[in-house]
Amino acid sequence: MTTLTASQPTVSKAKKAPAYQSVNPYNGKTIKTFKTLSNKQLEGKLDLAARCFETWRHASYAERAVIMAKAAAILHAKADEFAHTMTLEMGKRINEARGEVEFSSDILGYYAKNAERFLAPLKLNPTIGEAHIESSPLGVIFCVEPWNFPYYQLARVAGPHLMAGNVVVVKHAGCVPQCAIAFEKLWIEAGAPVGLYTNLLISHRQSDHVVDDPRIKGVALTGSVAAGRSIAARAGKNLKISSMELGGSDAFIVLEDADLEHTVKWAVWGRMYNTGQTCCAAKRFIVIDKLADKFLEKFTAALAALKPGDPMDEKTTLGPLSTESALVDLLKQVDVAVAKGAKVLLGGKRIERPGAFMEPTILTDIKPENPAFRDEFFGPVAMFFRVKDEDAAVALANDSDFGLGGSVFTQDVARGKRVASRIETGMMFVNNISWSDAELPFGGIKNSGYGRELGDMGIQEFVNKKLVRSGVIEAPV
C-alpha cells in the first residue's frame, strides 16, 4: 500500500490542478500529487500487457483462480488499510468504505469459483452433425473507471475479465490515485504476472490513443453520459466492442399501501448512501398522493437529522462530497432548478465548515420544462413528486432519459412485481434497493448505457463466442 503523506495546503485556485491529485475532501488539504505517464512509459505498459496476454490466455481456470482468490483474501485481510485510503481520498464514511472493500473481495472470490462454469462450452443441437459454442478471451481490455467506488468499480471489471483470460489496463479517476495504485499493487502481491493488471496514470488525450491502439480489443467505461458518448464513439470508430454504465436518475415509487417505516428507512439509505454519489441511488421520489404527506414528513425529518463530521469517525452520519468541484457543481444545479421554478423544502446550501459538505436537500414542484426534471443530481439532493395513482407513477418514472435502476414499495408483492415490469430500466427492486450482489447482473438502458457487469452476464461481455460444428455433411451439389 502507498503510504499517505502529511497534509499540505491546497494549491492556489489560479493554478491548474494536476491530473492525479489526492485531496482530502473533509478538510480540503492536499495529500499527494502524481505525474502522468510519458508516452514512452505508456507504450511500455501496453507492450507488457499485450505480451502478458499471450501467456495468460493459455492459463487454466484453476491457475487463474489461484491468483484471483489470493487477491480476494488480501483485500479481506487488509480491509481497514484499503478503506482508510479510500476515506482520505474521496471522503466515504469509514464503515461504508470497509463494506466496499469486503464486497470487492467477494466479487473476486465469486469469479474465482464460478468463471469456468460460466464459460463452459454450450452444446447445441443442429439437425445434422454436432455443434457447440466455446468462449475464448479477446485480449487487452481498457477500462475507464470513476471515483465514487474506488475499489468496487475495479473489482467488477478485474474479476470477470481476468478470469476469462483477458488482461486489463485501467484509467482510474484523477482524485483517487492512491486507491488506483493500491489496487494494482494488490495483484502484484497476489502473484499476478507483470502486465496482468495495469494502472495507467494518463491524460484524456492519451486515453484516446489507448482506445485507438490495435492491441486494445475492448473498452469498458463507467462514468458520465458525455464521457460515454465520447469513448463509445471512439471505440465504435475502431470497431471495438464496448460496455457503458453512465449513471441514472432512479425512481423510488411509493404506493399507497406501502409500509411507511420500512419505506422511509430505504428512502434515506437509497438517497444518502455514499453521500448520494451513486449511479443507481434513489433520486426521484414518486409517491401516491394518499401517502405523500406522511412520507414527506418522515423523510424530511430523517434527512434533517443527519450530522456532518469526520468520515473517519464511525458515528458520523453525513460525509463530504468527493471534491470541492463536485460540491460547487451540485450547488449550481440546485440554483438553476430553483431559478426555473423548483422549491427547496430542505437544505439546498453548503454547510459552513471546512470541507466539501452540503446540506441534505429536497426539491419539490419540479416541472417537465425545468432542467432538473432531466438531470442527474450526483449528491445529497432528492426530488419529490406527488402523483394521483399507480399509472401516473409509472408514467412519471418512465419519463426519463435514464434507465439504470428503480424501486417500488408496496405491501402487495405481486403488485410490486407488476409495477416493476412496467418500468423501463435495467434493474428494479421491490421493497428494497439492494443494488448489487456478485451474483446479480448490473447495468441499464437508454442514457444509462449498455452491457452488464457482475453475475454470469458480466463475464460474457469480452469473450469470443465461437461456433464449432462437426460432422460428415455432404457438400451441396
MIFI-298374 format. One line per 5 residues: number of its first residue (from 0); for each residue x, y, z of C-alpha. Coordinates in pm, whole numbers, plus 50000, padded with zeros to 5 digits. Layout:
MIFI-298374
NUM = X Y Z | ... .
This chain:
MIFI-298374
0 = 50000 50000 50000 | 50112 50357 49931 | 50179 50550 50250 | 49978 50870 50265 | 50196 51172 50325 .
5 = 50125 51454 50566 | 49859 51701 50455 | 49968 52019 50281 | 49764 52330 50193 | 49559 52307 49875 .
10 = 49722 52467 49570 | 49603 52808 49459 | 49285 52813 49254 | 49473 53013 48992 | 49686 52709 48915 .
15 = 49562 52417 48715 | 49529 52113 48939 | 49740 51810 48847 | 49558 51535 48661 | 49613 51298 48954 .
20 = 49588 51451 49298 | 49471 51327 49636 | 49284 51598 49825 | 49108 51513 50149 | 48750 51644 50099 .
25 = 48696 51651 50476 | 48938 51942 50519 | 49042 52046 50168 | 49408 51963 50231 | 49625 51816 49956 .
30 = 49772 51476 50041 | 49983 51386 49738 | 50014 51454 49367 | 50128 51229 49084 | 50265 51288 48736 .
35 = 50103 51135 48431 | 50294 50875 48234 | 50510 50983 47945 | 50411 50846 47605 | 50717 50621 47620 .
40 = 50615 50485 47960 | 50260 50426 47836 | 50389 50237 47534 | 50597 50015 47762 | 50299 49931 47980 .
45 = 50076 49848 47683 | 50350 49628 47541 | 50382 49440 47871 | 50005 49390 47886 | 49992 49255 47531 .
50 = 50279 49014 47598 | 50119 48903 47924 | 49800 48815 47739 | 49984 48571 47513 | 50070 48367 47822 .
55 = 49766 48434 48042 | 49520 48328 47772 | 49662 47975 47793 | 49649 47953 48174 | 49388 47712 48306 .
60 = 49092 47837 48504 | 49244 47673 48810 | 49570 47863 48761 | 49388 48192 48718 | 49171 48121 49020 .
65 = 49472 48082 49248 | 49574 48442 49185 | 49216 48571 49193 | 49144 48401 49525 | 49469 48530 49671 .
70 = 49377 48887 49573 | 49037 48840 49736 | 49199 48714 50055 | 49438 49011 50068 | 49151 49258 50032 .
75 = 48966 49087 50316 | 49273 49076 50541 | 49364 49439 50476 | 49014 49584 50458 | 49090 49857 50714 .
80 = 49403 49965 50528 | 49233 49986 50190 | 48930 50159 50343 | 49145 50419 50516 | 49299 50526 50185 .
85 = 48955 50549 50024 | 48813 50767 50302 | 49109 51004 50289 | 49091 51041 49910 | 48718 51074 49844 .
90 = 48552 51113 50181 | 48347 50793 50201 | 48240 50726 50560 | 48475 50465 50701 | 48213 50198 50771 .
95 = 48086 50229 50414 | 48445 50216 50289 | 48512 49890 50474 | 48193 49745 50330 | 48307 49834 49979 .
100 = 48643 49663 50029 | 48476 49348 50160 | 48231 49346 49869 | 48520 49385 49625 | 48683 49083 49787 .
105 = 48358 48888 49747 | 48342 48972 49376 | 48692 48841 49312 | 48618 48526 49509 | 48293 48475 49322 .
110 = 48460 48476 48982 | 48749 48261 49104 | 48489 47999 49195 | 48243 48031 48906 | 48425 48151 48593 .
115 = 48491 47806 48449 | 48125 47711 48488 | 48007 48035 48329 | 48232 47992 48027 | 48193 47618 47979 .
120 = 48119 47507 47620 | 47750 47524 47534 | 47621 47222 47345 | 47387 47298 47055 | 47155 47065 46869 .
125 = 47174 47116 46492 | 46964 46892 46268 | 47281 46746 46119 | 47611 46679 46294 | 47723 46824 46625 .
130 = 47789 47181 46738 | 47888 47381 47041 | 47976 47738 47143 | 48309 47789 47315 | 48432 48105 47486 .
135 = 48779 48248 47441 | 48937 48574 47562 | 48978 48873 47333 | 49298 49032 47463 | 49378 49359 47640 .
140 = 49067 49536 47774 | 49084 49909 47850 | 48873 50012 48150 | 48791 50372 48244 | 48656 50390 48598 .
145 = 48510 50659 48831 | 48596 50773 49182 | 48273 50705 49370 | 48353 50337 49439 | 48731 50330 49403 .
150 = 48776 49954 49457 | 48437 49805 49371 | 48444 49958 49023 | 48784 49796 48967 | 48686 49460 49112 .
155 = 48380 49430 48891 | 48594 49457 48577 | 48904 49277 48701 | 48721 48976 48847 | 48534 48858 48538 .
160 = 48768 48975 48265 | 49088 48837 48417 | 48923 48505 48492 | 48801 48494 48129 | 49166 48506 48020 .
165 = 49185 48873 47923 | 49422 49125 48075 | 49316 49476 48176 | 49467 49823 48167 | 49282 50082 48373 .
170 = 49250 50460 48374 | 49107 50546 48714 | 48966 50883 48821 | 49211 51165 48889 | 49103 51223 49250 .
175 = 49172 50867 49375 | 49525 50791 49250 | 49637 50619 49569 | 49340 50383 49557 | 49428 50308 49195 .
180 = 49791 50238 49282 | 49693 50025 49582 | 49467 49807 49367 | 49747 49748 49115 | 49984 49651 49397 .
185 = 49720 49408 49521 | 49768 49195 49208 | 50144 49200 49236 | 50115 49083 49597 | 49874 48811 49487 .
190 = 50137 48672 49246 | 49996 48800 48918 | 50232 48811 48620 | 50358 49154 48520 | 50110 49315 48283 .
195 = 49804 49125 48401 | 49651 49429 48574 | 49798 49770 48489 | 49707 50108 48634 | 49757 50393 48386 .
200 = 49807 50747 48517 | 49733 50907 48180 | 49571 51216 48035 | 49244 51224 47842 | 49438 51267 47519 .
205 = 49649 50962 47599 | 49328 50775 47684 | 49204 50839 47330 | 49526 50694 47192 | 49481 50384 47410 .
210 = 49134 50327 47262 | 49285 50362 46914 | 49573 50123 46985 | 49531 49795 46793 | 49645 49596 47096 .
215 = 49329 49706 47279 | 49042 49469 47195 | 48761 49610 47412 | 48665 49916 47615 | 48462 49933 47938 .
220 = 48361 50266 48092 | 48168 50374 48397 | 48112 50748 48404 | 47909 51038 48273 | 47689 51039 47964 .
225 = 47931 51281 47796 | 48229 51056 47867 | 48033 50754 47747 | 47939 50917 47419 | 48299 51016 47356 .
230 = 48460 50683 47443 | 48187 50472 47281 | 48215 50672 46960 | 48590 50625 46955 | 48561 50253 47026 .
235 = 48298 50225 46752 | 48520 50406 46505 | 48782 50140 46577 | 48523 49859 46556 | 48591 49757 46916 .
240 = 48335 49606 47148 | 48243 49823 47446 | 48027 49834 47757 | 47899 50158 47912 | 47750 50235 48256 .
245 = 47658 50603 48250 | 47459 50690 48560 | 47092 50724 48631 | 46803 50914 48783 | 46630 50623 48952 .
250 = 46265 50641 49055 | 46167 50546 49411 | 45795 50469 49381 | 45582 50459 49695 | 45236 50309 49651 .
255 = 44952 50395 49889 | 44974 50064 50077 | 45350 50080 50148 | 45485 50006 50496 | 45585 50363 50581 .
260 = 45853 50292 50840 | 46025 50035 50619 | 45997 50259 50314 | 46141 50572 50475 | 46445 50380 50603 .
265 = 46519 50265 50249 | 46449 50614 50114 | 46712 50768 50340 | 46966 50496 50269 | 46890 50496 49898 .
270 = 46945 50870 49865 | 47223 50925 50118 | 47448 50618 50090 | 47793 50737 49978 | 47660 51092 50033 .
275 = 47427 51035 49740 | 47715 50981 49497 | 47587 50657 49349 | 47474 50594 48991 | 47177 50383 49097 .
280 = 47081 50588 49403 | 46717 50676 49462 | 46688 51023 49310 | 46324 51080 49208 | 46078 51007 49489 .
285 = 45738 50941 49334 | 45468 50899 49598 | 45096 50830 49563 | 44900 51127 49697 | 44726 50927 49971 .
290 = 45061 50861 50147 | 45260 51160 50022 | 45225 51395 50321 | 45315 51130 50579 | 45608 51006 50372 .
295 = 45743 51356 50315 | 45716 51446 50682 | 45916 51143 50795 | 46165 51160 50506 | 46236 51529 50571 .
300 = 46286 51471 50943 | 46523 51181 50881 | 46739 51378 50636 | 46745 51682 50864 | 46875 51466 51149 .
305 = 47195 51371 50964 | 47504 51538 51111 | 47822 51625 50921 | 48152 51513 51061 | 48482 51338 51009 .
310 = 48421 51041 50774 | 48688 50852 50970 | 48457 50863 51273 | 48207 50576 51266 | 47950 50794 51443 .
315 = 47941 51046 51155 | 47613 51027 50961 | 47687 51280 50683 | 48016 51276 50499 | 48157 51528 50250 .
320 = 48123 51514 49876 | 48424 51374 49694 | 48576 51705 49584 | 48525 52079 49610 | 48437 52091 49240 .
325 = 48169 51824 49286 | 48011 52036 49559 | 48025 52357 49354 | 47870 52187 49051 | 47588 52038 49260 .
330 = 47507 52371 49423 | 47488 52530 49077 | 47242 52258 48967 | 47020 52334 49265 | 47035 52708 49194 .
335 = 46932 52652 48832 | 46646 52425 48940 | 46517 52691 49180 | 46554 52966 48921 | 46336 52756 48690 .
340 = 46059 52716 48947 | 46156 52436 49185 | 46106 52489 49558 | 46358 52394 49828 | 46180 52208 50105 .
345 = 46501 52124 50291 | 46864 52228 50264 | 47000 52346 49932 | 47313 52514 50068 | 47673 52447 50152 .
350 = 47738 52365 50516 | 47955 52640 50664 | 48251 52438 50786 | 48578 52318 50634 | 48543 52054 50365 .
355 = 48307 51978 50077 | 47987 51940 50282 | 47634 52005 50154 | 47305 52007 50339 | 47074 51714 50259 .
360 = 46829 51869 50016 | 46473 51807 49898 | 46337 51980 49587 | 45966 51990 49505 | 45744 52142 49233 .
365 = 45975 52034 48953 | 45801 52076 48618 | 45898 51895 48296 | 46043 52215 48148 | 46283 52252 48445 .
370 = 46635 52119 48363 | 46625 51935 48696 | 46348 51713 48560 | 46600 51554 48321 | 46919 51592 48523 .
375 = 47104 51351 48745 | 47187 51502 49086 | 47505 51325 49199 | 47493 51404 49567 | 47251 51454 49859 .
380 = 46965 51606 49658 | 46625 51435 49641 | 46347 51532 49400 | 45995 51477 49531 | 45690 51419 49309 .
385 = 45329 51368 49419 | 45109 51159 49183 | 44746 51051 49191 | 44777 50677 49125 | 44987 50384 49012 .
390 = 44955 50458 48642 | 45071 50816 48695 | 45366 50689 48898 | 45470 50451 48620 | 45435 50721 48354 .
395 = 45648 50965 48552 | 45910 50702 48630 | 45942 50622 48260 | 45960 50989 48159 | 46337 50994 48198 .
400 = 46637 50992 47970 | 46799 50743 48207 | 46716 50379 48270 | 46956 50228 48522 | 46751 50115 48820 .
405 = 46445 50190 49028 | 46233 50061 49313 | 45872 50023 49419 | 45735 49991 49771 | 45406 49817 49847 .
410 = 45279 49551 50086 | 45135 49363 49787 | 45446 49194 49646 | 45264 49066 49336 | 45154 49422 49261 .
415 = 45507 49544 49317 | 45641 49295 49064 | 45377 49403 48810 | 45480 49766 48853 | 45848 49671 48828 .
420 = 45781 49503 48494 | 45630 49827 48360 | 45933 50045 48441 | 46186 50099 48161 | 46515 50030 48338 .
425 = 46788 49770 48354 | 46713 49686 48719 | 46411 49709 48951 | 46375 49634 49321 | 46058 49558 49514 .
430 = 46053 49671 49879 | 46431 49717 49885 | 46714 49887 49699 | 46972 49615 49744 | 47151 49724 49430 .
435 = 47435 49486 49383 | 47542 49132 49462 | 47824 48950 49289 | 47565 48703 49156 | 47335 48966 49001 .
440 = 47388 49148 48669 | 47425 49525 48689 | 47352 49771 48407 | 47093 49984 48233 | 46932 50111 47914 .
445 = 46872 50449 47745 | 47127 50711 47855 | 47235 50481 48136 | 47436 50282 47883 | 47455 49923 47767 .
450 = 47612 49595 47863 | 47611 49422 48201 | 47862 49371 48479 | 47864 49108 48756 | 47678 48778 48760 .
455 = 47720 48529 48479 | 47639 48803 48225 | 47934 49017 48335 | 48194 48764 48227 | 48037 48726 47881 .
460 = 48099 49087 47771 | 48454 49049 47642 | 48486 48694 47515 | 48462 48547 47168 | 48163 48317 47138 .
465 = 48293 48076 46877 | 48069 47828 46699 | 48229 47490 46631 | 48033 47248 46411 | 48146 46897 46327 .
470 = 48008 46600 46134 | 48024 46443 45794 | 47799 46665 45587 | 47788 46633 45211 | 47869 46946 45016 .
475 = 47581 47090 44812 | 47588 46984 44450 .
